[in-house]
């Protein structure tokens, strides 16, 4: 399990763990929409199995965003006197926007690893 998490965070191919899923070397601190490789450069594993394959990754992305929003609210509430201060909303919005590119990459990698053929 810990090896899979390390491979996901290293942007490794789910089949051979040597090629990269995205053109960028790291999934952290990159901006813009991700550029995915169609096939692994090492083992030629096809990442997008069929058209619309990554629609399910949008649900994973939504779950990540909600979890990050709740965590941000939980941390930010300690800095304000009232239980729910409206000044927390821009802080949550900033965190969502700052992590959007990372969430797209992470959700697609999680989706690929969830539906990888583990019988090989």
DSSP file (Angstrom, degrees, kcal/mol; ACC not computed):
  #  RESIDUE AA STRUCTURE BP1 BP2  ACC     N-H-->O    O-->H-N    N-H-->O    O-->H-N    TCO  KAPPA ALPHA  PHI   PSI    X-CA   Y-CA   Z-CA
    1    1 A X     >        0   0    0      0, 0.0     4,-2.0     0, 0.0     5,-0.2   0.000 360.0 360.0 360.0 -46.2    0.0    0.0    0.0
    2    2 A X  H  >  +     0   0    0      1,-0.2     4,-2.0     2,-0.2     5,-0.1   0.826 360.0  55.1 -67.3 -29.1    2.7    2.5    0.9
    3    3 A X  H  > S+     0   0    0      2,-0.2     4,-2.4     1,-0.2    -1,-0.2   0.901 106.2  51.1 -68.1 -39.6    4.6    1.6   -2.3
    4    4 A X  H  > S+     0   0    0      2,-0.2     4,-2.5     1,-0.2    -2,-0.2   0.907 109.7  49.7 -63.5 -41.5    1.5    2.4   -4.4
    5    5 A X  H  X S+     0   0    0     -4,-2.0     4,-2.5     1,-0.2    -1,-0.2   0.909 110.8  49.8 -63.8 -41.5    1.1    5.8   -2.6
    6    6 A X  H  X S+     0   0    0     -4,-2.0     4,-1.3     1,-0.2    -2,-0.2   0.900 111.9  48.1 -63.3 -40.7    4.8    6.6   -3.3
    7    7 A X  H  <>S+     0   0    0     -4,-2.4     5,-2.6     2,-0.2     4,-0.3   0.876 111.0  51.2 -68.5 -37.0    4.4    5.6   -7.0
    8    8 A X  H ><5S+     0   0    0     -4,-2.5     3,-1.3     1,-0.2    -2,-0.2   0.944 112.2  45.7 -63.3 -46.9    1.2    7.8   -7.3
    9    9 A X  H 3<5S+     0   0    0     -4,-2.5    18,-0.5     1,-0.3    -1,-0.2   0.724 110.8  54.2 -70.9 -20.6    3.0   10.8   -5.8
   10   10 A X  T 3<5S-     0   0    0     -4,-1.3    -1,-0.3    -5,-0.2    -2,-0.2   0.423 111.5-120.9 -90.5   1.1    6.1   10.2   -8.0
   11   11 A X  T < 5 +     0   0    0     -3,-1.3    10,-1.6    -4,-0.3    11,-0.3   0.840  55.3 165.3  66.8  34.1    3.8   10.2  -11.2
   12   12 A X  B   < -A   20   0A   0     -5,-2.6     8,-0.2     8,-0.2    -1,-0.2  -0.481  45.1 -97.9 -86.9 154.2    4.9    6.6  -12.1
   13   13 A X     >  -     0   0    0      6,-2.0     4,-1.3    -2,-0.2    -1,-0.1  -0.456  27.4-136.8 -63.6 136.4    3.2    4.3  -14.5
   14   14 A X  T  4 S+     0   0    0      1,-0.2    -1,-0.1     2,-0.1    -6,-0.0   0.738  98.9  47.6 -70.6 -20.5    0.9    1.8  -12.7
   15   15 A X  T  4 S+     0   0    0      1,-0.0    -1,-0.2    30,-0.0    -3,-0.0   0.940 132.7   6.1 -85.7 -52.0    2.1   -1.1  -14.8
   16   16 A X  T  4 S-     0   0    0     29,-0.0    -2,-0.1     3,-0.0    -1,-0.0   0.604  80.0-138.7-111.1 -15.0    6.0   -0.8  -14.8
   17   17 A X  S  < S+     0   0    0     -4,-1.3    -3,-0.1     1,-0.1    -5,-0.1   0.689  85.4  86.4  59.4  22.3    6.6    2.0  -12.3
   18   18 A X  S    S+     0   0    0      2,-0.0    -1,-0.1    -6,-0.0     2,-0.1   0.703  74.9  62.1-116.1 -37.1    9.4    3.4  -14.6
   19   19 A X  S    S-     0   0    0      1,-0.1    -6,-2.0    -6,-0.0     2,-0.4  -0.286  81.9-114.6 -83.0 174.9    7.5    5.6  -17.1
   20   20 A X  B     -A   12   0A   0     -8,-0.2    21,-0.3     1,-0.1    -8,-0.2  -0.885   6.9-153.4-115.4 144.1    5.6    8.7  -16.2
   21   21 A X  S    S+     0   0    0    -10,-1.6    16,-3.0    -2,-0.4     2,-0.3   0.904  85.1  41.6 -78.9 -45.0    1.8    9.4  -16.6
   22   22 A X  B    S-B   36   0B   0    -11,-0.3    14,-0.2     2,-0.3    12,-0.0  -0.715  83.5-122.7-103.8 155.3    2.1   13.2  -17.0
   23   23 A X  S    S+     0   0    0     12,-2.9    13,-0.1    -2,-0.3     2,-0.1   0.818  92.3  83.2 -64.6 -31.3    4.7   15.1  -19.0
   24   24 A X  S    S-     0   0    0     11,-0.3    -2,-0.3     1,-0.1    -3,-0.1  -0.435  80.9-134.8 -72.5 148.9    5.8   17.0  -16.0
   25   25 A X  S    S+     0   0    0     -2,-0.1     2,-0.3     1,-0.1    -1,-0.1   0.842  89.3  33.2 -72.3 -32.5    8.3   15.2  -13.7
   26   26 A X        -     0   0    0      2,-0.1   -16,-0.1     1,-0.1    -1,-0.1  -0.920  62.2-149.8-125.2 148.9    6.4   16.1  -10.5
   27   27 A X  S    S+     0   0    0    -18,-0.5     3,-0.4    -2,-0.3     2,-0.3   0.490  75.0  93.3 -91.9  -3.6    2.7   16.6   -9.8
   28   28 A X  S    S-     0   0    0      1,-0.2    -2,-0.1   -19,-0.2   -19,-0.0  -0.675  91.6  -0.1 -91.7 143.1    3.5   19.2   -7.2
   29   29 A X  S    S+     0   0    0     -2,-0.3     2,-0.4     1,-0.2    -1,-0.2   0.837  88.5 132.2  53.7  45.9    3.5   22.9   -7.8
   30   30 A X        -     0   0    0     -3,-0.4     2,-0.3     2,-0.1    -1,-0.2  -0.960  42.4-146.2-122.1 146.8    2.8   23.0  -11.4
   31   31 A X        +     0   0    0     -2,-0.4     2,-0.1    70,-0.1     0, 0.0  -0.778  51.9  37.4-114.4 156.0    0.2   25.3  -13.0
   32   32 A X  S    S-     0   0    0     -2,-0.3     2,-0.2     2,-0.1    -2,-0.1  -0.213  98.7 -41.9  96.3 170.7   -2.2   24.8  -15.9
   33   33 A X  S    S-     0   0    0      1,-0.1    -2,-0.1    -2,-0.1    68,-0.1  -0.505  73.1-102.6 -72.9 140.0   -4.1   21.8  -17.1
   34   34 A X        -     0   0    0     -2,-0.2     2,-0.7    67,-0.1    -1,-0.1  -0.302  21.7-141.6 -68.8 145.3   -2.1   18.6  -17.0
   35   35 A X        -     0   0    0     -3,-0.1   -12,-2.9    -2,-0.0   -11,-0.3  -0.919  23.9-161.4-105.6 108.0   -0.6   17.2  -20.2
   36   36 A X  B     -B   22   0B   0     -2,-0.7     2,-0.3   -14,-0.2   -14,-0.3  -0.620  17.4-122.4 -90.5 147.5   -0.9   13.4  -20.0
   37   37 A X        -     0   0    0    -16,-3.0    10,-0.2    -2,-0.3     3,-0.1  -0.642  14.2-142.1 -77.9 145.4    1.1   10.9  -22.0
   38   38 A X  S    S+     0   0    0     -2,-0.3     9,-1.8     1,-0.2    10,-0.5   0.891  83.6  16.2 -75.9 -39.0   -1.1    8.7  -24.1
   39   39 A X  B    S-C   46   0C   0      7,-0.2     2,-0.2     8,-0.1     7,-0.2  -0.910  90.8 -96.0-129.8 156.9    1.1    5.6  -23.5
   40   40 A X     >  -     0   0    0      5,-1.6     4,-1.2    -2,-0.3   -19,-0.1  -0.547  27.9-139.6 -69.4 135.9    3.9    4.8  -21.0
   41   41 A X  T  4 S+     0   0    0    -21,-0.3    -1,-0.1    -2,-0.2   -20,-0.0   0.696  98.2  39.1 -71.5 -17.9    7.3    5.5  -22.6
   42   42 A X  T  4 S+     0   0    0      3,-0.1    -1,-0.1   -22,-0.1    -2,-0.0   0.893 133.9  12.2 -98.4 -52.0    8.7    2.3  -21.0
   43   43 A X  T  4 S-     0   0    0      2,-0.1    -2,-0.1     0, 0.0    -1,-0.0   0.442  91.5-123.4-110.8  -1.3    6.1   -0.4  -21.2
   44   44 A X     <  +     0   0    0     -4,-1.2     2,-0.3     1,-0.2    -3,-0.1   0.798  46.7 169.1  61.6  32.5    3.5    1.2  -23.6
   45   45 A X        -     0   0    0      1,-0.1    -5,-1.6     2,-0.0     2,-0.5  -0.621  35.3-126.5 -72.3 129.2    0.7    0.8  -21.1
   46   46 A X  B     -C   39   0C   0     -2,-0.3    -7,-0.2    -7,-0.2    -8,-0.1  -0.699  20.2-166.1 -83.8 123.2   -2.3    2.9  -22.4
   47   47 A X  S    S+     0   0    0     -9,-1.8     2,-0.9    -2,-0.5    -1,-0.2   0.892  76.7  55.0 -79.2 -41.5   -3.5    5.3  -19.7
   48   48 A X        -     0   0    0    -10,-0.5    -1,-0.2     1,-0.2     3,-0.1  -0.829  67.4-172.3 -97.2 106.0   -6.9    6.3  -21.1
   49   49 A X        -     0   0    0     -2,-0.9     2,-0.3     1,-0.1    -1,-0.2   0.838  65.3 -10.7 -68.4 -35.7   -8.7    3.0  -21.7
   50   50 A X  S >  S-     0   0    0      0, 0.0     3,-1.7     0, 0.0     4,-0.2  -0.957  91.1 -68.2-155.9 164.9  -11.7    4.4  -23.5
   51   51 A X  T 3  S+     0   0    0     -2,-0.3    -2,-0.0     1,-0.3     0, 0.0  -0.418 122.5  20.1 -61.8 134.3  -13.3    7.8  -24.3
   52   52 A X  T >  S+     0   0    0     -2,-0.1     3,-1.6     3,-0.0     4,-0.3   0.599  81.3 137.2  82.3  11.9  -14.6    9.4  -21.2
   53   53 A X  T X   +     0   0    0     -3,-1.7     3,-0.6     1,-0.3     4,-0.2   0.834  68.6  52.0 -59.8 -34.4  -12.4    7.2  -18.9
   54   54 A X  T 3> S+     0   0    0      1,-0.2     4,-0.6    -4,-0.2    -1,-0.3   0.303  77.3  96.3 -92.2  10.6  -11.5   10.1  -16.6
   55   55 A X  H X> S+     0   0    0     -3,-1.6     3,-1.0     1,-0.2     4,-0.6   0.881  84.5  54.4 -62.7 -35.8  -15.1   11.3  -15.9
   56   56 A X  H X> S+     0   0    0     -3,-0.6     4,-1.2    -4,-0.3     3,-0.8   0.791  95.8  66.3 -67.1 -27.1  -15.0    9.2  -12.8
   57   57 A X  H 3> S+     0   0    0      1,-0.2     4,-2.5    -3,-0.2    -1,-0.2   0.743  89.3  67.3 -66.5 -21.4  -11.8   11.1  -11.7
   58   58 A X  H <X S+     0   0    0     -3,-1.0     4,-2.3    -4,-0.6    -1,-0.2   0.869  98.7  50.6 -65.5 -34.8  -14.0   14.2  -11.4
   59   59 A X  H <X S+     0   0    0     -3,-0.8     4,-2.2    -4,-0.6    -1,-0.2   0.879 109.9  49.2 -69.3 -37.7  -15.7   12.6   -8.5
   60   60 A X  H  X S+     0   0    0     -4,-1.2     4,-2.4     2,-0.2    -2,-0.2   0.918 111.2  50.6 -64.2 -42.7  -12.4   11.8   -6.9
   61   61 A X  H  X S+     0   0    0     -4,-2.5     4,-2.4     1,-0.2    -2,-0.2   0.903 109.2  51.2 -60.8 -42.6  -11.4   15.4   -7.5
   62   62 A X  H  X S+     0   0    0     -4,-2.3     4,-2.5     2,-0.2    -1,-0.2   0.918 109.7  49.8 -62.0 -43.8  -14.6   16.6   -5.9
   63   63 A X  H  X S+     0   0    0     -4,-2.2     4,-2.4     1,-0.2    -2,-0.2   0.900 110.9  49.4 -62.2 -41.7  -14.0   14.5   -2.8
   64   64 A X  H  X S+     0   0    0     -4,-2.4     4,-2.4     2,-0.2    -1,-0.2   0.913 111.6  49.3 -62.3 -42.3  -10.4   15.8   -2.5
   65   65 A X  H  X S+     0   0    0     -4,-2.4     4,-2.2     2,-0.2    -2,-0.2   0.907 111.6  47.9 -65.8 -42.6  -11.7   19.4   -2.8
   66   66 A X  H  X S+     0   0    0     -4,-2.5     4,-2.5     2,-0.2     5,-0.2   0.920 112.3  49.7 -64.1 -43.4  -14.4   18.9   -0.2
   67   67 A X  H  X S+     0   0    0     -4,-2.4     4,-2.2     1,-0.2    -2,-0.2   0.903 112.3  47.5 -62.8 -41.1  -11.9   17.3    2.2
   68   68 A X  H  X S+     0   0    0     -4,-2.4     4,-2.3     2,-0.2    -1,-0.2   0.864 111.2  51.8 -68.3 -35.2   -9.4   20.1    1.7
   69   69 A X  H  X S+     0   0    0     -4,-2.2     4,-2.4     2,-0.2    -2,-0.2   0.916 111.1  46.6 -66.6 -43.3  -12.2   22.7    2.3
   70   70 A X  H  X S+     0   0    0     -4,-2.5     4,-2.5     2,-0.2    -2,-0.2   0.908 113.4  49.1 -65.6 -41.5  -13.3   21.1    5.5
   71   71 A X  H  X S+     0   0    0     -4,-2.2     4,-2.0    -5,-0.2    -2,-0.2   0.899 111.1  50.2 -64.5 -39.9   -9.7   20.8    6.7
   72   72 A X  H  X S+     0   0    0     -4,-2.3     4,-3.0     2,-0.2    -2,-0.2   0.913 111.2  48.4 -64.4 -42.8   -9.1   24.5    5.8
   73   73 A X  H  X S+     0   0    0     -4,-2.4     4,-2.2     1,-0.2    -2,-0.2   0.924 110.1  52.6 -61.7 -44.1  -12.2   25.5    7.7
   74   74 A X  H  < S+     0   0    0     -4,-2.5     4,-0.4     1,-0.2    -2,-0.2   0.872 115.7  39.8 -60.8 -38.1  -11.1   23.4   10.7
   75   75 A X  H >< S+     0   0    0     -4,-2.0     3,-0.9     1,-0.2     4,-0.2   0.906 116.1  49.7 -76.3 -42.8   -7.7   25.1   10.8
   76   76 A X  H >< S+     0   0    0     -4,-3.0     3,-1.7     1,-0.2     4,-0.2   0.781  95.9  70.2 -70.9 -26.8   -9.0   28.6   10.0
   77   77 A X  G >< S+     0   0    0     -4,-2.2     3,-1.1     1,-0.3    -1,-0.2   0.766  88.8  64.6 -64.9 -23.0  -11.7   28.7   12.7
   78   78 A X  G <  S+     0   0    0     -3,-0.9    -1,-0.3    -4,-0.4    -2,-0.2   0.680  97.2  56.8 -72.2 -16.0   -9.1   28.8   15.4
   79   79 A X  G <  S+     0   0    0     -3,-1.7     2,-0.3    -4,-0.2    -1,-0.2   0.421 102.4  63.6 -94.2   0.4   -8.0   32.2   14.2
   80   80 A X  S <  S-     0   0    0     -3,-1.1     5,-0.0    -4,-0.2     0, 0.0  -0.921  71.8-139.7-126.0 151.0  -11.4   33.8   14.5
   81   81 A X  S    S+     0   0    0     -2,-0.3    -1,-0.1     3,-0.0     2,-0.1   0.903  82.4  70.2 -77.2 -42.0  -13.6   34.5   17.6
   82   82 A X  S    S-     0   0    0      1,-0.1     3,-0.4     2,-0.0    -2,-0.1  -0.380  86.8-120.7 -77.0 155.9  -17.0   33.6   16.1
   83   83 A X  S    S+     0   0    0      1,-0.3     2,-0.5    -2,-0.1    -1,-0.1   0.931 105.4  18.3 -61.5 -47.6  -17.9   30.0   15.2
   84   84 A X  S    S-     0   0    0      3,-0.0     2,-0.4     4,-0.0    -1,-0.3  -0.891  76.0-177.6-129.0 102.7  -18.4   30.8   11.5
   85   85 A X    >   -     0   0    0     -2,-0.5     3,-2.1    -3,-0.4     4,-0.3  -0.833  29.3-134.5 -98.3 134.4  -16.9   34.1   10.4
   86   86 A X  T >> S+     0   0    0     -2,-0.4     3,-0.9     1,-0.3     4,-0.5   0.668 100.0  74.6 -64.7 -15.0  -17.5   35.1    6.8
   87   87 A X  H 3> S+     0   0    0      1,-0.2     4,-0.7     2,-0.2    -1,-0.3   0.613  83.6  68.4 -72.5 -10.0  -13.8   36.0    6.4
   88   88 A X  H <> S+     0   0    0     -3,-2.1     4,-2.4     1,-0.2    -1,-0.2   0.802  84.6  71.1 -75.4 -28.8  -13.1   32.2    6.3
   89   89 A X  H <> S+     0   0    0     -3,-0.9     4,-2.5    -4,-0.3     5,-0.2   0.909  96.9  47.4 -59.1 -46.8  -14.8   31.9    2.9
   90   90 A X  H  X S+     0   0    0     -4,-0.5     4,-2.3     1,-0.2    -1,-0.2   0.850 110.8  53.8 -64.3 -29.9  -12.1   33.7    0.9
   91   91 A X  H  X S+     0   0    0     -4,-0.7     4,-2.0     2,-0.2    -2,-0.2   0.932 110.4  45.7 -66.9 -44.4   -9.4   31.6    2.7
   92   92 A X  H  X S+     0   0    0     -4,-2.4     4,-2.4     1,-0.2    -2,-0.2   0.908 112.4  51.6 -63.7 -42.1  -11.2   28.4    1.7
   93   93 A X  H  X S+     0   0    0     -4,-2.5     4,-2.4     1,-0.2     5,-0.2   0.897 108.5  51.6 -62.2 -40.6  -11.6   29.7   -1.9
   94   94 A X  H  X S+     0   0    0     -4,-2.3     4,-2.6     2,-0.2    -1,-0.2   0.914 110.3  48.2 -62.2 -43.1   -7.9   30.6   -2.1
   95   95 A X  H  X S+     0   0    0     -4,-2.0     4,-1.9     2,-0.2    -2,-0.2   0.908 111.3  50.6 -64.8 -41.8   -6.9   27.1   -0.9
   96   96 A X  H  < S+     0   0    0     -4,-2.4     4,-0.5     1,-0.2    -2,-0.2   0.930 114.5  43.4 -61.5 -45.9   -9.3   25.5   -3.5
   97   97 A X  H >< S+     0   0    0     -4,-2.4     3,-0.8     1,-0.2     4,-0.4   0.894 113.0  52.2 -68.2 -40.1   -7.8   27.6   -6.3
   98   98 A X  H 3< S+     0   0    0     -4,-2.6     4,-0.3     1,-0.2     3,-0.2   0.845 116.6  39.0 -65.6 -33.3   -4.2   27.1   -5.2
   99   99 A X  T 3X S+     0   0    0     -4,-1.9     4,-2.6    -5,-0.2    -1,-0.2   0.368  87.4  98.9 -98.5   4.7   -4.6   23.3   -5.1
  100  100 A X  H <> S+     0   0    0     -3,-0.8     4,-2.0    -4,-0.5     5,-0.2   0.916  84.3  46.1 -61.4 -46.4   -6.8   22.8   -8.2
  101  101 A X  H  > S+     0   0    0     -4,-0.4     4,-1.8    -3,-0.2    -1,-0.2   0.906 114.5  48.3 -64.7 -41.7   -4.0   21.8  -10.6
  102  102 A X  H  > S+     0   0    0     -4,-0.3     4,-2.8     1,-0.2    -1,-0.2   0.902 109.8  53.3 -62.9 -41.7   -2.6   19.4   -8.0
  103  103 A X  H  X S+     0   0    0     -4,-2.6     4,-2.7     1,-0.2     5,-0.2   0.872 105.9  52.9 -64.4 -37.5   -6.0   17.9   -7.4
  104  104 A X  H  X S+     0   0    0     -4,-2.0     4,-1.9     2,-0.2    -1,-0.2   0.948 113.7  42.5 -62.4 -48.1   -6.6   17.2  -11.1
  105  105 A X  H  X S+     0   0    0     -4,-1.8     4,-2.3     1,-0.2    -2,-0.2   0.934 116.2  47.7 -64.4 -46.2   -3.3   15.3  -11.4
  106  106 A X  H  X S+     0   0    0     -4,-2.8     4,-2.7     1,-0.2     5,-0.2   0.903 110.9  50.9 -64.3 -41.2   -3.8   13.4   -8.2
  107  107 A X  H  X S+     0   0    0     -4,-2.7     4,-2.2    -5,-0.2    -1,-0.2   0.889 111.2  48.1 -66.0 -37.8   -7.4   12.4   -9.0
  108  108 A X  H  X S+     0   0    0     -4,-1.9     4,-2.5    -5,-0.2    -1,-0.2   0.903 112.5  48.7 -68.3 -40.1   -6.4   11.1  -12.4
  109  109 A X  H  X S+     0   0    0     -4,-2.3     4,-2.4     2,-0.2    -2,-0.2   0.922 111.9  48.9 -64.8 -42.4   -3.5    9.1  -10.9
  110  110 A X  H  X S+     0   0    0     -4,-2.7     4,-2.2     1,-0.2    -2,-0.2   0.907 111.4  50.6 -61.4 -40.7   -5.7    7.7   -8.2
  111  111 A X  H  X S+     0   0    0     -4,-2.2     4,-1.5     2,-0.2    -2,-0.2   0.907 110.6  48.3 -64.8 -42.6   -8.3    6.7  -10.9
  112  112 A X  H  < S+     0   0    0     -4,-2.5    -1,-0.2     1,-0.2    -2,-0.2   0.922 114.0  46.7 -63.6 -43.3   -5.7    5.0  -13.0
  113  113 A X  H >< S+     0   0    0     -4,-2.4     3,-0.8     1,-0.2    -2,-0.2   0.830 108.1  56.1 -71.1 -30.6   -4.3    3.1  -10.0
  114  114 A X  H 3< S+     0   0    0     -4,-2.2    -1,-0.2     1,-0.2    -2,-0.2   0.868 115.5  36.8 -66.7 -35.1   -7.8    2.1   -8.8
  115  115 A X  T 3< S+     0   0    0     -4,-1.5    -1,-0.2    -5,-0.1    -2,-0.2   0.096  85.5 127.7-109.2  22.7   -8.7    0.5  -12.2
  116  116 A X  S <  S-     0   0    0     -3,-0.8     2,-1.0     1,-0.1    -3,-0.0  -0.491  72.4-105.8 -71.9 147.3   -5.3   -1.0  -13.0
  117  117 A X    >   +     0   0    0      1,-0.2     3,-0.7    -2,-0.2    -1,-0.1  -0.675  40.0 179.5 -78.3 103.6   -5.3   -4.7  -13.9
  118  118 A X  T 3   +     0   0    0     -2,-1.0    -1,-0.2     1,-0.2    -2,-0.0   0.431  63.1  83.1 -86.8   0.8   -3.8   -6.2  -10.7
  119  119 A X  T 3         0   0    0      1,-0.2    -1,-0.2    -3,-0.0    -2,-0.1   0.600 360.0 360.0 -81.2 -10.3   -4.1   -9.9  -11.9
  120  120 A X    <         0   0    0     -3,-0.7    -1,-0.2     0, 0.0    -2,-0.1   0.480 360.0 360.0 -76.1 360.0   -0.8   -9.7  -13.9
